[in-house]
């Protein structure tokens, strides 16, 4: 049975292949990127189909998205949880801009599968890479700003 660290390393090796990624998750597994809320994107993907579709979309947004072992730092490990930082050096397919995304991720394992992957990234860097107008492509902010969904629970 795979522990959390092994699952994380296996996951990073197959991203963004949606089929391979989804196979590592429990049937009701979840991927959360809470800070995507700040740029109007969905923050939660639950179940293998949604997870597969999300990672396949990542693969279309970035021409060469992936993680190398030398760009991964495992910081905290228990048998069922791991926290790590990992970086990708990807080119945005639509703009040709190269972005160096640093992710911080917490993975929770249950019965040899991923139950939860919660990641944080710099969404301003993502917008600068993906939008032809860079950060200027974002809509004006509302009077009250939430960096994560208002009902977010850690």
MOMO-V13373 format. One record per pair of residues at least 6 apart in sequence whose C-alpha atoms are under 8 Angstrom apart, sorted by the first residue. I is the first residue (numbers start at 1). J is the second residue. D is the distance in whole Angstrom. If there is no record, write none. Layout:
I,J,D
I,J,D
//
This chain:
1,111,7
1,112,5
2,111,8
2,112,5
2,113,7
3,79,5
3,80,6
3,109,7
3,112,6
4,77,8
4,78,7
4,79,6
4,80,5
4,81,5
4,82,6
4,107,7
4,108,6
4,109,5
4,112,8
4,114,8
5,74,8
5,77,7
5,79,8
5,81,7
5,82,6
7,24,7
7,109,8
7,112,8
7,113,7
7,114,7
8,82,8
8,107,7
9,69,8
11,21,6
11,24,7
12,66,7
12,67,6
12,68,8
13,66,7
13,67,6
13,68,7
14,20,6
14,21,6
14,66,8
15,21,6
15,55,7
15,65,8
15,66,6
15,67,7
16,55,5
16,56,6
16,58,6
16,59,5
16,65,7
16,66,7
17,52,8
17,55,6
17,56,6
17,59,7
18,51,7
18,52,4
18,53,6
18,54,7
18,55,5
18,56,5
19,52,6
21,51,8
21,52,7
21,55,8
22,48,5
22,49,7
22,51,6
22,52,5
23,48,7
24,113,6
24,114,6
25,47,8
25,48,7
25,113,5
25,114,4
25,115,6
26,47,8
26,48,8
26,110,8
26,113,5
26,114,6
26,115,6
27,47,6
27,48,6
28,46,6
28,47,5
28,48,7
28,115,7
29,46,6
29,47,5
29,48,7
29,114,6
29,115,4
29,116,6
30,44,7
30,45,6
30,46,4
30,47,6
30,51,8
30,115,6
30,116,5
30,117,6
31,44,6
31,45,5
31,46,6
31,51,7
31,116,6
31,117,5
31,118,6
31,119,8
32,43,6
32,44,5
32,45,6
32,116,8
32,117,6
32,118,5
32,119,6
33,43,5
33,44,7
33,118,6
33,119,5
33,120,6
33,121,8
34,43,5
34,44,7
34,118,8
34,119,8
34,120,7
34,147,8
34,148,5
34,149,7
34,152,8
35,43,7
35,120,7
35,121,7
35,122,8
35,123,7
35,147,6
35,148,5
36,42,7
36,43,6
36,123,6
36,148,7
37,43,6
37,146,8
37,147,6
37,148,5
37,149,6
38,123,8
38,145,8
38,146,7
38,147,5
38,148,6
39,123,7
39,127,8
39,138,7
45,51,6
45,54,7
58,65,8
59,65,6
60,93,7
61,92,6
61,93,5
61,94,7
61,130,7
62,90,6
62,91,5
62,92,4
62,93,5
62,94,8
63,90,7
63,91,6
63,92,6
63,93,5
64,89,8
64,90,5
64,91,6
65,88,7
65,89,7
65,90,5
65,91,7
66,88,6
66,89,8
66,90,7
67,86,7
67,87,6
67,88,5
67,89,8
68,87,8
68,88,8
71,86,6
71,87,5
71,88,7
72,84,7
72,85,6
72,86,4
72,87,7
73,84,6
73,85,5
73,86,6
74,82,7
74,83,6
74,84,4
74,85,7
75,82,8
75,83,6
75,84,5
75,85,7
76,82,6
76,83,5
76,84,7
77,83,7
80,108,6
80,109,5
80,110,7
81,106,7
81,107,6
81,108,5
81,109,6
82,106,6
82,107,5
82,108,7
83,104,7
83,105,6
83,106,4
83,107,7
84,104,6
84,105,5
84,106,7
85,102,7
85,103,5
85,104,4
85,105,6
86,102,6
86,103,5
86,104,7
87,100,7
87,101,5
87,102,4
87,103,6
88,99,8
88,100,6
88,101,5
88,102,7
89,98,7
89,99,6
89,100,5
89,101,7
90,98,6
90,99,6
90,100,6
90,101,8
91,97,5
91,98,4
91,99,6
91,129,8
92,98,6
92,99,7
92,129,6
92,130,6
93,130,8
94,130,6
94,131,8
94,132,8
95,129,7
95,130,6
95,131,7
95,132,6
97,129,5
97,130,8
98,129,7
99,125,7
99,126,7
99,129,6
101,121,7
101,122,7
101,125,8
101,126,8
102,121,6
102,122,7
103,119,6
103,120,6
103,121,5
104,119,6
104,120,5
104,121,7
105,117,7
105,118,6
105,119,4
105,120,6
106,116,8
106,117,6
106,118,5
106,119,7
107,114,7
107,115,8
107,116,6
107,117,5
107,118,7
108,114,6
108,115,6
108,116,5
108,117,7
109,115,5
109,116,7
124,135,7
127,134,6
127,135,6
127,137,8
127,138,8
128,134,4
128,135,5
131,137,6
//
